[in-house]
Amino acid sequence: MKTDTADAVKRSNRHEPKDAILRHWVMLQLIPREPGGINAQQLREKLAAIDPLYDVHKRTIERNLMQMMSVFPSLDYDDSQAGGNRWFWQKDTVMDVPRLDAKTALMFRLAESFLTPMFPRATLNELKPHFRQAERTLNEVDDRGYSRWPEKVKLIQNSLRLRHPDIRAEVLEVVYAALFEERQFQVQYQRRNGEHREYEVNPRGLVFRDGLIYCVCTLTDLPEVRQLPLHRMLKADLLESLLTPLPDFNLDQYVREYFDYPLRALQANENTKDSIPPTLPLRIALDAINAVHLQEAPLSEDQTGEALPDGRIGFTATVANTERLRWWLLSYGVRLEVLGPPELREEITTMVERMGGLYAKH
C-alpha cells in the first residue's frame, strides 16, 4: 500500500501536461514491433516501474493509445488476444527524433553490408526497418557523394560464405527477453540426431559466430554449462522464474576456453589435462607473398620474423593450442611449413600424409 507521504510527494512533483507528454513518449518506446506485442496492463506495469509519475489507470492508457493511432498510422493492435488488445508497431516502423541525418544513414547502410554475412536472417530482420529508413534518407540527399558511398565500400570474407540456417523470429524474441530480464525460458529443442527434447533454460549469454547464434546456458538440475544453437529451437516460452545463480561464470572466459576448440578441453580428462599446454611456441615458414599478410596482421604481440635462405619468411609467435590453429595452418597448403614445436610438426605431417592417402586411392 502506498503511504500518504509518497502520495504527497508524487502530487507535489506533478506537472500534468509535461508528465503526459513524457509518459506518452515512454509508452510509445515500450511498444514492440510485430510479431511482438504488449497489452495495456503490461504497459501500465512497465511505466510505473520506470517512474511513479507514469502510474495511471489502465483505461487511461487504452484511451491514450486509441488517440495516438490517429497521429501514428503504423501503431496497431490485435483484439483477438486474452487480456485485452495487444498493441504493436507494424514491421517497418521507425521513429527517429531527431530525424535520421545523412551521416547516420550512411553508417546504417555500411553496417548492413558488414553484418549481413555474419548475422542470421532473424537478427537482421530486427534491424531491417532502420536499414530501409537509411536507404530512403540517402536517396533524398542532394549530395550524390552520400548516396553512392555504399557502392564504393565492399566487405570481403576470408572464409567461404555459408548459408545461415533460419532462426524463428518468435524464438529469438523470447531468448532476448529472457537474457535481458534474467529469466528462464522453456524450449522445444531438436537435437542433431533429430530427437526432440524439452528443456528449462537458464541463459547465461549469447555468442554470434559464422552466422550462427549459440545460447550459452545451464539447464534445470544440470549445472554444466552448454551451448544450444538457436536454429534448433522449435518453440520457446518465457517463464516467470528467475535465473538460478551461477556466480563464478564468466562469458569471456568461457568463449576463450571452448569456442576456439582448445585441445586442453577437447582431448583432455582430469588425468591428462596438465600434459596438454594451453599455448604453443609456433614456428612457421611462409612464402614471401603470403608472408606480407602476417607482417601487417601479426599472430601475437610477441611475433618475430626473419628472411630464410630459401626466400621464405620465418615467423615465431606464441599462440593458443587449438583446433582452429590447425585448420588455419592447413588452409595454406604447400605455401606454409610448420617448423616447430616438434610435436605440432609431427602432428601436421601425419595429417598431410593421411590426406595424401585419401587422394592416392583414386
N, C-alpha and C positions, 0 to 999 in steps of 0.2 A: 504494500500500500504506500502511495506517495505521501510524504509528510506535508504539513501546512507550510513549513519553511521552504521546501523545494518548490511547491506550487507558487509561493510568493516570489521566489527568485525568478521562476520561469515567466510569471506575469510581468515582473519589473523589467525584464530584458526583451520583451516582445516589441517588435515594430512591425505591425501586421502586413503592410504592403511589401516591405523588404523581405520579411520571413516567407511570405507566399511565393515571391519570385524565386528566392533561393531554394525553397522546398520543391517547386515545380522543376527547376533545373536539375536538382539532385535526383528527383524522381525519374525524369527522362533518362538520366545516365544509368539508372539501375535496371531499366527495361532492356532485356537482351534481344538480339536479332533472332528471327526464326531460323531453325526449328525450336529454339528455346522460348521461354515464356515465363511470366510471373503474374500471380493474381493480386488483387488489391490488399488482402490481408498480409501476404508476404511482403509487399511493398511497404505497408504500414510498419511492420516489424523492423525492416531494414532502415527505414527513415528514422524511427525512434532510436535505433542503436547508433546512428550517426550523430544525431543532435536531438535532445529532448524537445527543442522548439519545433521540430518537424513532426511531433507526435500528434496527429489529428485523427478524426474518426474515419473509419473505413469508407463510409458513404461519401465523405468529403473527397477522398482520393478517387473514388469512382466517378464523382461528378467532375473533378478536375481533368481526369483522363478523357472523358467524353468531350469536354470543351476543347482540349488540346488537339483532338483529332481534326478539327476544322483548320488548325494552324499548321499541323504536321500531317500531311496526307499519307505518309508512309507508316504512321502509327496505326496499329490494327489490333484486333482481338478475336479470340475464338470463344464462342459461348457454349460449346459442347462439353466443356470440362467440368468435373465436380469441383466445388469450392469457389464458383464464380467465374467471371470472364478471365481468360488467360491472355495477358497483354504482351505484345511483341512488336519489334520493328521489322518491317519487311526486309528481305535478304540483302538488298543492295543499298540499304540506308547508310549514309554517312552524314553526321552533323559536325561541322567544323566551325568553331568560334575561337579565334578569328578564322576567316576563310583561308583555305589552303593556298599558300603562295607558290610561285614558280619554282623556287629553290627547293622547298619541301616536297613539292610534287615530283621534282626530278629525283630526289632521294628515294621516294617510294618506287619510282619506275626502275631505278638501278637495283633497289632491294629485291624487287620482283625477279629480275634477271638472275641475281645471285642465289636467291632462296629456292627457286623452282627446282633446280637439280638436286637439292639436299633435303627438302621437306616433302612429306606425303601430301596428297591432294586434300585430305580433310583439314589439315592445318592451314594450307594456303587458302582454302575456301573462307576461313575466318578473316583473312586479310584482303580478299578479292574486292570488296566494296571500296577499300582505300586505294587499291591499285587502279580501279576503274575511275575513281574520282581524280586521281593524279593524272591519268591519261586525258580526261576531259579538260582539266586545268591547263595542261601543256598545249593542248590543241587550240585553246583560246588565247594563248600568249602570242603577242605580235612578234616577239623576238624569236626568229627561227632557230637561233642557237640553242635555246632550251628544248624546243620540241623535237629537234633532230639529234640531241645529245645521246639518247639511248642507242641510236644507230652506230655511234662511234665507240661504244664500250662493250666488250664481249667477255664472257666468262668461259674459260677452258678448264675441264677437269683432267686430273692426272689418270684417274681410273676409268674403266668402262662405265657408261651411263646405263644403269639397270632400270627396269620398270618397277616402280614402287607399288607394293600391294596396297589396296584400298583399306582405309580405316573408316568405320561407321561414324558419321558425324555425331550421333547421339551418344556413342560410347566415349568419344573424345571429350564431349561436353561434361559428362559425368566424371571422368578421370581428372580433368582440370579442376572441377568444383571440389572434388574430394581432396586434391592436393592443396588448393588454396585454403579450404576451410578445415583442413587437418581432420578429415572424417574418413570412415571406412566406406567401401562400396562392395556390392555383390556383383559377381561377374559369371556369365556363362562362357566358358573358355574351351577352345578346340586345341587339343594337343597336336604335336607333329604327326602322330600316328592316326589322326582323325577322331580319336576318342574325345567325347565331350565331358567336361568336369565343371562343377560349380564351386566357386571359392568366395570367401570373405577376405577382402584385400585391405591391407594397411599400406597405402602408398608412401614411399619414402623419397621419391624423386623421379624425374623423367630424364631419359638420355636419348638424344637425337643422333643417329649415325647412319650415313649412307641411305637416307630416305626412309629409315625405319624409326619408330618410337618405341622405346622399352620403358615399361613401368618397373622401376626398382622397388621392391616391396617385400613385406612379410605376409604370410597367410595366417589366419586364425589358428592358434595352437601349434603353429610351425614356425619356430623362431629364426630359421635360416633365411638369410636374405637371398632373393632370387630375382630373375628378370622375366617379365611377361610382355611379349610383343603385343602392341595394341591391335594389330591387324588380325590376331587370332581371337580377339574378344568379340563374341557374337551379340552379347547384350550386357548392359551394365545398369545398376540401380544404386543411387546414392543412399547411404544408410545414415541414421541419426547418431549412431555410436561414433565416438571419437577414436583417434588412433591409439593403439597400445604403445606405451613408451618404449623407445629404443635409444637410450641416452648416449651410447658410445658410437652410434652410427655416424659416418661422415661420407657424403656422396662423392666428394672429390677423391678421397682415398679409395673408395670402392671402385670408381671408374678406373683409376690408375692400376688397381690390382687385378681387375677382371676384364675390362673391355678391350685391352690390347692383347689378351690371351697370354699372360705371363706363364712361362714354363713352371715357375715355382708353385703356381696354383693348379695348373693343368696336369702335371706329371708327378707331383709330389704327394706323399702322405706324411703323417707326423714323423715317421721314422727316417724319411729321405729328404724332407723339406730343406734342412740346413745344408744338404750337399748340392743343391741347385742354386747358383748365385743369382741374385736379382738383377745384376748388371754384368756387362762383358766389356773387356778392353778390345774393341773391334779394330782390326787392321785389314784394309782392303786396297786393291789396286783397280783403278778405273781408267778407261781410255780417255784421252785428252778432251774429246768433245763432250762426253757426259760429265767429266770432272768439273766443268765450269759451273754446273748446277750446284754441286756440293760446296764449291768455293764461295758461292754467293748465298747459299742457304745451308749452313753447317748442320751436321747431325747433332752436335752438342756444343756446349760452351768451351770444352777443352779440346775441340778438334784441331788437329795439326795436319799439314800436307807437305809433301815434297815430291820433286820430279824424280822418277825412276830411270835407270839406264835404258830401258826399252821404250821410253817415250810416254809411258803411262804415268798417272799421278797416284801416289800412295797417300792414304788417309788413315789417321789413328783417332779414335773417339770412344768415349765411354758411353755405352748405350744400354737400354733396358733389354733384358734377356727374355724376349717374347716370340710368339709365333709370327706376329706381324713383322718383326725384324727379318725373319727367314723368308717370308713372302716377298719382302722388298728386295732382299739380296738376289733371290732367284729371278725377279722380274727383269733384271738387267741382262740375263743370259750370259753370252760369251763376252760381254763388254765389262764384266766385273769379276774379279777373283778375290776370294776370301783368303787372306794370308794368315790370320790368327784371330783368336787363340786357337791352338791345335785342335781342341775338341770340336769347336764350331767348324773348322775347315774339314775335319773328317766327316762330320755330320752332313755338310753340304755336298761333299764328294760322294757319299753314299746315296743321297737324294738324286744327284745328277746321273750316277750310274744306273739307278733304278729307272729313271726317266728314259735313258738311252735304251734300256732293255725293252721298255714298252714299245718304242718306235721300231726296234730291230725285229720285232715279231712279224711285221707286215712288209 
